[in-house]
């Protein structure tokens, strides 16, 4: 995919990742008998998604910077 994603598609994509990570964290907590509430897992997942998006943004900036330098 090239160019900027549409805002609606971006929101749906981030929301899907957020819920998937939150559910995964909740399941892992249940599996190791260290269960936290789903709300806490959702908050942690939001943090992880934000960190991932920031890293992706930095990666794209770095790549664009080096492409311009050539």
Secondary structure in CASP SS format (residue, H / E / C, confidence):
PFRMAT SS
TARGET T0000
AUTHOR 0000-0000-0000
METHOD secondary structure of the structure
MODEL  1
X C 1.00
X C 1.00
X C 1.00
X C 1.00
X C 1.00
X C 1.00
X H 1.00
X H 1.00
X H 1.00
X H 1.00
X H 1.00
X H 1.00
X H 1.00
X H 1.00
X H 1.00
X H 1.00
X H 1.00
X H 1.00
X H 1.00
X H 1.00
X H 1.00
X H 1.00
X H 1.00
X H 1.00
X H 1.00
X H 1.00
X H 1.00
X H 1.00
X H 1.00
X H 1.00
X H 1.00
X C 1.00
X C 1.00
X C 1.00
X C 1.00
X C 1.00
X C 1.00
X H 1.00
X H 1.00
X H 1.00
X H 1.00
X H 1.00
X H 1.00
X H 1.00
X H 1.00
X H 1.00
X H 1.00
X H 1.00
X H 1.00
X H 1.00
X H 1.00
X H 1.00
X H 1.00
X H 1.00
X H 1.00
X H 1.00
X H 1.00
X H 1.00
X H 1.00
X H 1.00
X H 1.00
X H 1.00
X H 1.00
X H 1.00
X H 1.00
X H 1.00
X H 1.00
X H 1.00
X H 1.00
X C 1.00
END
